[in-house]
Every structure is written in structure tokens, then in C-alpha cells.
Amino acid sequence: MRRARKPVALVRRGLLVVVLIGAAVIPGRASSEQAQHCSGLHCRTAGSLLWTHALSGSWVAEPGEAGTVPSQNGAYAAAGGGIAVIGTGTMVTAFLEKSGKQLWQVSLSGIPSGAAIVGVRAFGGAVAVGVEPDGGPTAGRDEVILSATTGAELRTYRSAPYGGAIEASATSAVIVGSHAVIDYANATGRVLWSRAIGPDERTWRVSGPYLYIEAGSGKGPAAKVMVLRRISLHNGAERVIRAAGKSGFPGTLSEVVDGDVLFATDDGVEAYDGTTGARLWFRRSADVELAESGQSTAYLATGSRLIGVDVLTDQVVSRAPVSVASSLYWVAGDVALGLDENALGEAWGYNLTTRRVVWSTPSLPWPHFFTDLSGLGGSASPDSNLMLLATCGRVGAAGAGSSEPACLRPELVAVLA
């Protein structure tokens, strides 16, 4: 389960992004403008527009980081298991990831009046859709599991407000609920395994095949994470990790990178071995902006710089101006994704080692980046080089009582990153 209070780094990453515009802000931006842009299924280079699909419903083109969004409720997207999925209101649509061919479109049934989709996560064989009642997150959340092949509803489970499915397939789903983490059989709803969650265990992260849950003690700045619980998503096997030689871990669990854990404290960032609990390093006056699994790298904002550090050794492997940090949405292979805003938007890739923009897209008017604070959904998938953006191909007049212009041609765009 996730605390309602969002970690600083995640807020910066997704919801309060200050986007950088132009070569005057980003070193080397002008060089990317010379690249040949490509559109269509034959494209293979980063920055290419692979496919575009029209979106149904009423949308608006909002200025700033919001971009193209539904006029009511929110839009949520995810890619994984060979498909791309978008959900808004009570409608879910799936496409083939490589071609953009629509596979299915379903309207969720049996949900309360006024309820709306608040998250979409794509897994191999299944799509998990979080649905929140009209009363908001305090009223809880249902997780609807759909077949990735047909869109058929397999089962609906009750979950925590900031929980939901963290692993799913056609046969089973692991759900973070209000009082337990439970693996269910989708055919019958039978519990395959269960691990209870206490009232002080409200922050979690998924890394690889494991769920990490912090178990705290006390409240306020002096509170500590007494232990970390590492739970296998496959069979529920649990390991308790304690801070070696200390009474507990400081601060709040921020990221898990290739098995090592990072904690955000009032003073900075502290790293621990995720197996032994041994303290690895501490960086004062730093915030975690992004982390890249597979590369064992965490990107920290500290002073006037954004530094990439090896999570195991604390060795600095890259440096970039801190202004770049506020524009980051996602990173893979040392290349971070950024977006320009509004009617002349572009997506671009910034190499954190060479400090240059290495690719950019053609114009993407009013681009919107989908986020999910769980890290399990959103525009970019760690298992794919596909990025999903909502854009507005044609803008109309603002509606009555609204300052934002209507989007007359909302589109879902797949970009190779």
C-alpha cells in the first residue's frame, strides 16, 4: 500500500514537471534538430512515431505539463506484454504494441455510478484496471482484471486506495490490499497465498520479482523503518531485512534498484544492501529523481547538479545541470526522456553522460505523459522501448465556463524511445 503523501522525487518526476524548452536551456539541443524524423511501422530509430490512434470522448488541450487530457476524470495508459492500453472514465482500449492495431475496447460493467478509472497496468496475459468510487481514494479501490487477449473481465478484487495489482496473468493476480498482500486465482477467486499487512506498513515498492514493504515505528521526523519485508511475487516467500548494527532504517523507502534500497531522509539519501541490511553510503542534501534498474544507477538532485551514482559503490557515473532534473520523466540506457509543452511540443532524449540531446520527435502538439506513482504503469515501460503520449491534432474553441480549448482530434501516439 502506498501512502497518500507522494514522495518528493516522484512528484517532481511525473505530476509537477517543469519542462525545458529550446537549445538555450538544454546543452546540445540544436544538434538533434538535424536528425531525420521517421513515421510508420518500418521505423527503428529513437524519436520515431511508430503509430497514431484516434481517442474517443471529450478532451481538452491544457497549457503546461498537463497537455491533452480528458475534459472529465483522468486518462491512464500502460504498455507491457506486447500490448498498449489506455483507460478513461469507464472505457478501456487495447492495441498491439508494435502495430497499433486495436485489439478490443470494453466498458467496465458492475461498477458504482460515478466511479472512474484511476490506474491501468499491463502485464503478460492480463490488464489490471484500478477503479475508484465517487468518494475518492479514502473510499477504497477495486481492481478489475481483464484478459489481455479479449478484454473479458476475469475477476474484480478489493484493494487498498494506493495499492492494486502488482503482478497479474490470465490465471492469477497479486493484489496489495488494505490488510494483506494476496495472490488470487482468477478463475475461482481462491487465495493462493497471503501475507498480512500491519497498520504501519503503508509504503511499498516493486523491484523485479519482489515486493518490498517498510514496517515503521512511531510518527514524525524521528520515525524509523524498523525492518523491510521482501515478499516473492511468485510464491509469497518472505524475508525480513534489518539494518545491520542499527535500530532501524532512516526516513522513508524511496527506491529499490537491483536489490539495493534507497531511503529519503530529512538530510539526504541513504543506501543499504537489500540482502544484508549493511549501510552502503549517504548523500547529504540530495533527492532521488529517477532510478534505472539493470544499470544499478540512481539519479540524485544535489546542489546545482543532477548526478548519476552507482547504487552499490556511490561512484558518480554521470553529471548534468540540475535544471535538467526537473524535466525528467523516465530514463533508460543513460538517456532521459523530456517533453516540450503546448502547441509546438516535442519529445526528446537527453544523454546524461554526454549532456546532449541525442534524439527528438517531430512536432507533438499538446503532449501529455501518463504517470502512475506505483511505477507499474504509465507512458513508458521498463520492458519496452515504446512510449505512449496523448496529443491534440486539432484544437477548437474553449467550451462554456472553461478556459481550456477543446481538443477536436485527440490521439494516442506511440514513440520509439
Secondary structure, DSSP 8 states (H G I E B T S, - for coil): ---SS--HHHIIIIIS-----STTTSTTHHHHTTS---BSTT--STT-EEEEEE--S-EEEETTTTEEEESSS-EEEEEETTEEEEEETTEEEEEETTT--EEEEEE--S--TT-EEEEEEEETTEEEEEEE-TT-GGG-EEEEEEETTT--EEEEEEE-TT-EEEEE-SSEEEEE-SSEEEEEETTT--EEEEEE--TT---EEEETTEEEEEEEESSSTT-EEEEEEEEETTT--EEEEE-TTSSSEESEEEEEETTEEEEE-SSEEEEE-TTT--EEEEEETEEEEEEETTTTEEEEEETTEEEEEETTT--EEEEEEHHHHTT--EEETTEEEEE--GGG--EEEEETTTTEEEEE-S--SS-EE-B-TTSSSBSB-TT-SEEEEEEESSEEEE-TT-SSEEESSEEEEEEE-
